[in-house]
Amino acid sequence: MSEQAVFPILETERLRLREIEQGDAEFLYQNFSKPEVTQYYGMEPFTDPEQGVRIAESFRNALAEKRGIRFAITLRETGEMIGTAGFNAWNPYHKRTEIGYELNPDHWGMGYVTEAIRAVVDYGFSTGMERIGAIITCDNPASQRAVEKNGFVREGVLRGYLQQGGTARDVYSYSLLASDTPR
């Protein structure tokens, strides 16, 4: 990914992916306070609104700090924020990164994550990435389906990779290469 003067805006049929704003902190706090959201995220649910402010700042600073990019996922029709998606573990030298995302449970099962992943992946490859990985807990079939629908290949199991609630959890490692599908 190259540096950009203006934060990119990605649009799909139903979604607009935009820069996370400080005003999104309340949504982030509410969303990350839900155990059903954080159960696959490798972290405990938020308990303090200040955590929403801190994660909004972290997401906002990712691009400037050259460690990734995170988009607010919003509905095109209403502008309502429903989640986030983007890259972390960004390594421009090796042209690889990992995708991450979460969605408010009120919007699960509607194909929004699959649609957002496609937009973020296309953006990543358009900026020079050669490999995009995904790390997904083995007990999260919905997320596994979302990346598989986007062409990601399951490479294997990373045993005891994530700590959650004091328990080591296994994850599947997935990847998608720029050469896997014509873009």
N, C-alpha and C positions, 0 to 999 in steps of 0.2 A: 504494500500500500504506500502510495506516495503522500506527502503532506498536501493538504488542501487548504486554501484560504477560507473557503466556505464549507460548513458542514454539509455533507450530501443529504438530500431528501430522496427517499426511494418510494415509489408508488406501485401498487399492484391493483388488481381489479377492485378489491374491497378495502385495502389498507394504505395508510400513509405512514412511513417510517421516518421520523424526524429526530432532531437533536433533543436530548433530555434537558429539560429546563429545571431551574431551582424550584419552580412552582409544582413540579411533579413529585416532590418529596412526600407529600401526604399520600398520594396514590401508592408510591413505593412502600411507605410504612404500612399502609393497610394491606397491600398485597402480600408483602413478606411477613406479615403477622399471621397469615393463614398457614396452619400446619400442613394442609394439603398442597400448598405451593412449595414450601421449604423441604418437604419430606424427601424429595429427589435432588435437592440443590446442594447438599453437603453442608448445611448450616441450620442453626436453630431458628425458630420463628422470632421475629422482632418483638420486643416488649416495650420499647421506648421510641417515641416519635423522632428523637434525635438520630436514631439509626436510619430513618428514611432520609434525613438531611445528608448524613454521611455517605450513604450509598448513591444518592443523586449526585453528590460532588465527585465521588469516585468514578461513576459512569461518565460524567461530564468531562473529567480530566483525562480519561483514558487515551484519547486521540493525541492531545497535546503532549502527554507523557510517553507517547509511542509504545503503548502496551496493549492497544486494542481500540475498539470503537463500539459504542453501545447506542442503539436507537430506541426511542419510544415507539411502541406499536400503537397506532391510533386507527380508529375506524374512519374511512374517508368521508362517509356521509355526515357524521356527527362530530368528529374530532375527539371523541372519547378515547382516553388512553386505556388500553386493555392489557398491556404487558411491555416487555422489552426483549430485544434480540440484538446480538452483535458478536464481536470477536474478543477473545482474551488470549493469553499466551501467544501474543503476536510476535513473530520473529521474521522481520523483513529480510534479514541476511539469508536465512534458509527458506524463505518464501512459504512459510507455513503459519497456521493459526488454528485456534479451536473456536467453534461456535458455541454460544450459550444463549439461553432464552428461558422465559417463563411467562405464563399467561394467567390472568385472573380466572379462577374456576368458573365464573359465570359465562365464560366464553369458550370453555373446553368443548371439544367434539364438533366444532364447526369448521375445521380446516384452516383456521387462522394461523396456527403455528407453522403448518406445512407451507402456506403461502408466504409467511414472513421469512422462513428459512430460505426459500427459493430466491427471494429478493436480496437477502444478505449474502448468500453464496455467489450470486451473479455479480454483486458489487465486489466481493473479495477477489474473484477471478479477474474482473476488469481492472483491478489495481495491481495485478502482478502476482498474486498468491498462486502457488502451485499445488498446495495441499491444505485442505481444511479438515480438521479432525472434530470429533464429537465424543465426549465421555458421558455415558448414560448408565445409571444404575440398572442392574440386571432385572429389577422388579418394576421397571417403568416401561411397559409395552407400548403405551401411547406415544411416548417420545421416540422409542425405537422405530415405530411405524412412520413417524413424521420425517425422520432423517432418511429412512429407507425409501420413502416415496420420492425423495429428492436425489436418489442415486447413491447415497452413502453405502459403503461396504463394511460389514462387521469384520473386524480383523482378529478379535480375540477377547479374552477376559483378563482384566487387570485385577488380581486378587487383593482384597483388603485395601483398595485404593483410596476410598473416602471414609472419613470418620463422621459418624452422625449419631448423636446421642450417646457417645462413648462406645459405639460399636463400629468395627471395621466393616465396610461394605464393598462387595465386588461390583465392578462396572464393566460394561462392554466398551471397547475402543472401536470407533468407526472412523472411516476416512472417505474423502472424495478428492480426486485429483483433477486438475484442470484438463488433463488428457482423457478423463473417463467419458465425458460427454461433450459433443460440440456445443459451443456457447455462441 
